[in-house]
Amino acid sequence: MAIADVGLHGPEKSTIRGPVAHPWHLRAIVLYQAYCKTAVRGHMTALPQQRTEADILAGERHGLAVTGFFAIMDRWGVDNRTARKILGNPAERTFYDWKRGRVVRLPDDTLRRIGWVAGIWKALQIVYSDPALADSWPNRPNAAFGGQTPLARMAAGDVTDLAAVRAYLDAARAPWS
């Protein structure tokens, strides 16, 4: 057998010098040497990339969007379970990271949902001159939504539910827009 350096993982030494016990070790070494440039190139692409200015700005904007979303949820008195449904049911850990302000980048669906919520909030501010009335509206039963609250409709799970609430409010505010 040939003499080779074979890297091992675990409690053994990190490198063994001596006869190669298994032929596949030798094949692995030869393949590694043959494809060394590819392996190095592949390893280099796995390194963390520098964030561009556009990525940083997008991350900051996404952070602002999440902050605004949670501010609206607080004003409406929404619990975490419902807020998570409105956002499209992200993983629980992700949701709480977003709530703590740890946002790098949001999925497009989540951004759309936040946009719908922001539009609903803005429409309520236009329709009601009293902010307390505007903030209590999502929690009041509404015949247009089958007697359920607009908040229950928004949390039904689909983005079209958010669109339905927004369309209702846009129709209600039409004389003022």
Secondary structure, DSSP 8 states (H G I E B T S, - for coil): --EEEEE--SSS-SEEEEE-SSHHHHHHHHHHHHTHHHHHHHHHHTS-----HHHHHHHHHHHHHHHHHHHHHHHHT--HHHHHHHTT---HHHHHHHHTT--S---HHHHHHHHHHHHHHHHHHHH-SSHHHHHHGGGS--GGGTTS-HHHHHTTSSHHHHHHHHHHHHHHTGGG-
